[in-house]
Amino acid sequence: MRNYLKDAVQHPDKIITNLGRRGLLNWMSDEQYLKLLYKAALKKKLNLDNPQTFNEKLQWLKLHDRNPDYTKMVDKYEAKKYVASIIGEEYIIPTLGVYDKFDDIDFDKLPNQFVIKCTHDSGGLVICKDKNTLDIKAARKKISKCLKRNFYYFGREWPYKNVKPRIIIEKYMVDESNKELKDYKVFNFDGKPKIIQVDYDRFVEHKRNLYDKDWKYIEAAIQYPTNPEIKIEKPKNLTKMLELAKILSKDIPHVRTDFYSIEDKIYFGELTFYSESGLGKFSPKQFEKDMGEWLKLPGGGYLLKNNSITLLINYDVKELKDYKIFCFNGKPEIVLVCSERFSSNNMCETFFDINWNLINVIENNHRIDKNIKKPFNLEKILLFATKLSQNISFLRVDFYEINDKIYFGELTFFPATGLEKFEPNSYDLKLGNLIDINWR
């Protein structure tokens, strides 16, 4: 009991994750749990309304960026197929077998050296360097225990929640050290590689060095000590590695792409969305803020709350365009785009038809922006507007498009309470002719 209490004082986050693993905190919402865990691990309050640091933004992504593709991307078996389909089979470590339970493994058919992994977690790993000395009983106990747990409940990393627990056995590989594999972990932000983390001596005294894209040593540490005196040679295939990282991280706010380099050949390791589960300790602390600035969250990543109203704001506020669809008898006819609403030069209100042809009309003396590009999801926006305006003589349906994702704005029956000023004035009559007040 004394040791338990001492551990609780020194490492309260471990107590919380242990309770989470055992299912005793499943009743807590993801947000409640993450706030508790974050405070226990980093001794400060988690800011989810306006996240700034790298760790805070990773916690925000756990709650708000739930792309269903992420599930297969963290599954150690499915990820290999996913990555192979994008960059090719030549970058994939050979798979020797996939099993639902440990006793399905036929060790007689395996080579002398191999690696056993669970597909659904982090830590479910057994490395066999000599099959004749492998403690199968201990391996069975470890892997079978891991198969029973849902890794999602440790840090509420949503992609792991629905991964099927399985066992994958891979070919055993080592690099030039002949004793381990160095991990080249590339941190990518919106498809742009920024830094490379190299882990070494993981089974002795775990260390990691950080480098920029030009392989210049970064005087900073994340979670484990760094050593500037350890000169890690730049991989000869670094340019190719960064190219692959860029391809695999395209259209993702942040993902870490891990690779190995063996005899100058690149092998894919894994995809990681939440390094250190968003609880990494940084030195200096400013580096955590610097990495946070690189991570641009979908929709801007912070919420403005006013009573019952919650508005998702984009980082560049003037570029949060409002697409207002004028619908008549359930049929979209006009798209009004409001932009630069917070500009000191007066906001822009620009009219287009549904084929994105500019309409030279000025509303309420506002400016026109002739360079506004057609939204990526215009067809879907018009489809949604059609569905929402059925059986209504006139309705304006408003949407936002942020990072190619559609967000509903509001429904408006009487724009400017029917007192809009148009130039030329004839456009007021033209719109009026589209409203059939006797249509039903």
N, C-alpha and C positions, 0 to 999 in steps of 0.2 A: 504493500500500500504506500509506503514511504517513497519508493522509486516512482510509483505511478503519479503521486502528487508532485514530486519534483519535476517529472517530465511534463505534467500539465502546466506548471508554472513557466518552465523554460520553452516549451514547444506546444502552446495551446492549439495551434493549427493542426498538429498531428492528432490530438484528441478529437477534434471536430471531424477530420477526415476519417478517422477510425469509426466514429459513431455513424458517419454518413455511409461508410462501406457496409456496416452491419445493418443498415436500413432504419436506424433509430431516429434519423432526422428527415425521413422521406416526407413527413407531413409538412415540412417547411417549403415555401415557394422557392424557386431558383434565386430570386432576388434577395429574399430574406437570408437564405443560406450563404450566398456569396458575400453579403455585407458582413455577416458574422465571421466567416472564414477570413476575409480580407483584413478585418480589424485584428483578429487573432494572430495572423501571420505577419502583418506589416505594421501593426500598432498604430494604425491611423484609419480614419473613416473613409469609406469608399464613396467617391463622388460619381454618381451615375447620371445626374442631371446635366453636368457639363464636364465630362471626363477630359483630363489633360495629359496625364502621363501614359506611358506604354502599358503599364499594368492595369490602370483604370479602364483604358480603352479595350483591352482584351476581355475584361469582365463585361463591358457593355456589349461586345460582340457575342459573347456567350448567350446573352439574353435576346438580342435583336437581329442577329445575322444567322438565320436558320435555313440555309440553302440545303435542300434534301440531298444534293450531290455530295455534300460533305461527309455523309455517313459512309459511302463507299470509298471515299478518299482517305479515311482513317482506318478502315478495315485492312489489316495487313495482307490479306489474300486478294480482296477485291481491288485494292489500290494498285497492286502490281498489274492487273489487267487494265485498269483505267489509265495508268501511266504509259503502259506499252502501246495502247491505242493512240496515244498522243505523240510520243517521241520514239517509239520503237522497242521491240523485244531485246535488242542488243544491250540495253541499259538495265536489264532486270536480272537480279541474282536468281539462279535456277532453283525451282521449287522441287523438292523430293517427295512431298506428300502432303495431303490435307485430310484431317480426321476430326470427327465429332467428339471423340473421347480418347483418353490416353491408351486404354487397353486395345484400341483398334490398330495401334502402331505395330508393325512387324519389323522389329529391330534387325532381324536376320537379313532383310533386304536393303538395309541402309549401309552406306559406306562407313568407314572407320571414324570419320569426323563429320559433324553436322551441327545445326543449330535448331533448337525447338523453341517456337514462339506461340503465344496465344494471339489470336487475330484481333481481339476486341479490347485490349488494355495496354498499359505500359508497365513493364516489370515482370510480366509472365514470360520468363526467358530461361532457357537452360542451354549452355554451350558444351558440346561434347567434343573434346580433342582426341579422345581415345575410347572407342566403344568398349574395349575390354575392361576399362576401369570405371565406366559410368555407373553411378549409383542409381539404378533404375527406380528403386523404391522411393528415394528422396525426390527424384525427378517427377514421379507419378504424384506424390503428395503435393508438391509445389504447383504443378500444372493443373491438377484436378481442383485444387483450392481456387486457383485463378479463374477457372472456367465457371465457377459458381457465382462470381461477383460481377456486378455491373459497374464498370469503371466510371460511368457517368456520375454516379453518386459521390465520388471523391471530390471533384471540383466543379460539378455541374457543367461539364464540357458536353454540350448537347449532341454533337455529331456521334459520340460513342453510345448514346442511349439505346439505339436500335441495331447495333452491330451484333450479328450472330456469333456467339462464342464458339470458336473452333481452334484447332491446333494446326499450325503450318510448320513443316520442316524444310529448312533451306540448306543449301550447300555451305560448308564452313569456308570462310575466306579470311585471309590476312593480307596486310600491305607490306611495304618494304621493311617494317620493323620486325616482321616475322613472329609477332606475338599479339597484335591487336589490329583493329581497323580504326584509323582516324576518321572521325565524322566531320564532313564539311557541311555545316548547316548554313544555308543561305537565307537571310531574312529579306523577304520581298514585300513591297508596299505598292499596291495598285499595279502589279506586274513589273515593278522596277526593283532589281536587286540592289541592296544598300550595304549590307555588311555580311561577313562570313565568320561564323563561329567555329573554331576547331577544338574539339574535345580530345584529350589524350591522357594517358596514365589512368584510365577510368577504373581499373581494377587494383590500383595501388593508392595513389593520392590524386583523385580526380582534379584535373586542371583544364582550363580553357582559355585560349587566346582569341582576340577579336581583330579582324583585319577589314580594311575597306576594299573596294572593288579593284584597286591598284596594288593590293597586297601590302599596304602600309599598316604597321602595327598600331592599334588603337589602345590608348592608355585608359582602359576601363575594364571592369569585371562584372559579369552577371552570374550570381549564385555561387560560382566556384572561383578559386584564386587564379590569377593570371601571372605569367612569368615572362617578362620581356627578354630575359637571357636565353630562353628556349627559342631557338631559331627554327621555325617550321618553314620548310621550303615551299615556295609557291607551286601549286600543282601545275604541271606543264599544260594540262587541259583546262585551266581555269576559265579561259574565254569561252570554251564550249560549255563548261559547267554553268556559267552565268547565263548563257544563251538558253540552256534547257530550263533553268530556274525561271527565266522570264516567260517562257512558253507555258510552263505548268502553273504559274501564278497569275496568269492573265485574268482580268476582271474579278479579282479577289482582293478585298481591302488589305488583308495581311495573311500570308501563309509562309511558313518556313519550309523550304525544300531541302531535304537532306540527301547527300551523296557520299559515296566512297570513291577513292581513286586507287586502283590496283594495277600496277605495272602500266601506268598511264592510261588505263581504261576506266571510264566512268561507269559506276553502278548506282542505281537509285536506292535510297534508303527508306524514307518515309515522308509523309506530309504532316506537318504539325501546325495547328491553328492557334494554340495557346501555349507558348513557351513557358515552362515552369508553372503552368496553369494560371498565368497572370499573377504570380506571387513571387517572382524573382527579386532577389536583393541586388541592387545596383550600386556600383562604386566607380566614379562619383555619382551622386544622386541626380546631377544635372543630365547625365547621359540617358536616364530614364525619361526625362522631359524631352530631350532631343529626339529620341525614338518615337515618343508620343506625337511630336509634330509631324513626323513622316506618315503616321497612320491617320488617313482621312476616313472617317467613319461614314457609312451609307446614310445619306440624308443629313450629314453634318454631325450627327451623333450626340446632339444634346436637345433637351426638351424645355420649352418654355411653358410653365404651368400657370393657369389662371382659373381658379375654382375648378369647374368641370371641363375646361377647355385645355387640350394638350396639342401643341403645334410642333411639328417636326421641322427644324430649320436647317437650311443648307449652310455650309461654311461660308461660301461667297454669297451673301444675302441678296445682292443685286441680281444674281443669276437664278434665283428661285422664281421661275416663270410660272404664271398662272394661265392655264389653258381653259378658257371659258367657252363651252360649246352651246350655241344657241339652237335649241331643238323646237321644231314646230310640228305638232300632231305626231310626236314620236319620231321625227326625222331630223337628224342633224343637218344644218344648212351653213352655219357660220362658225368660225373659230376666232375668238378674241384673245390675243395674247397680251397679258399685262407683265411688264418687266421693268427693272430698275425702279421699283416702287419706293426705295429709300434714297434715291438719287437727289442731289441738290439741284439738278438741272430739270426737274419735273419728270414724272414717270412716263413710260411709253405704253401706249395702247394701240395695238396693230391688228387689223382685221385680215383674215384669210378665208377663202372658201374651203370646202372639205378636200379639194385637190391641191391645197397649199399654194393657190394663186393669190398674190397680194391684192387687197381691195383698198383703193385710195380713198379712205374715209378717215376723218379726224373726229374723235369723240372727246367732248369736254375740254377742248383746247390742249390735249395731251400730244406728245410727240409720237411719231411713227418710226419704228425700227425695221427698215426694209431687209436687214441682214439676218433676221431670226431664222434659224434653220428648222425644218420640219422635225417634230419630235419623233424619236425612234419608234415609239409605240402608238403613232397616230391612229392606225387602223383599229387597234384594240381600244383606244380611248373613245373613238366614235362608236364602236360596238357597245361599250358600257353606257355611253350617253343615250344610245337608242333604247336600250333595255330600261334605263331609269326614267325615261321620259314618255313611256308608253301611256296612251289614253289621257294625255295632258295637252291642252291646246298650245301652251308655251311653257317651256322650262329651260333655264340655263343650268348646265351641269359643269361644275368646275373640278379640274384635276391639276396635280403637279406631276412632273416627271423628274426623278432624282436618281442619277446613276442608272438610267434606263429602266427604272422601276416606277410604276404608276402608283400615285397616292390620291385618294378622293379628297376634294376640298369641301364643297358645299353645294346645296341646291338653292337656286334663286328664282323666284316667280316674278319679281318686279324690280329689275335692275334700276338702281338710282331712283327707286320708287316711281318709275315711269316719267322721269324728268331729264332724261339724257339729252345732250345737245350734240347734234351731228353736223358735220361740214363735208360735203354739201347737205343741206337740209332735206333734200329729196331722198336721202338714204333712210330717214325716219319713216317716210311713207312706204319705201320699198320693204322694209322690215315689217311694217304694219300689214302690208298686203299678204304676208306669209302667215299671219295669224287668222285662222278661220274660227270666229267665235261661235259659229253655228255648226261646227263640223260634226258634233255628236247628235 
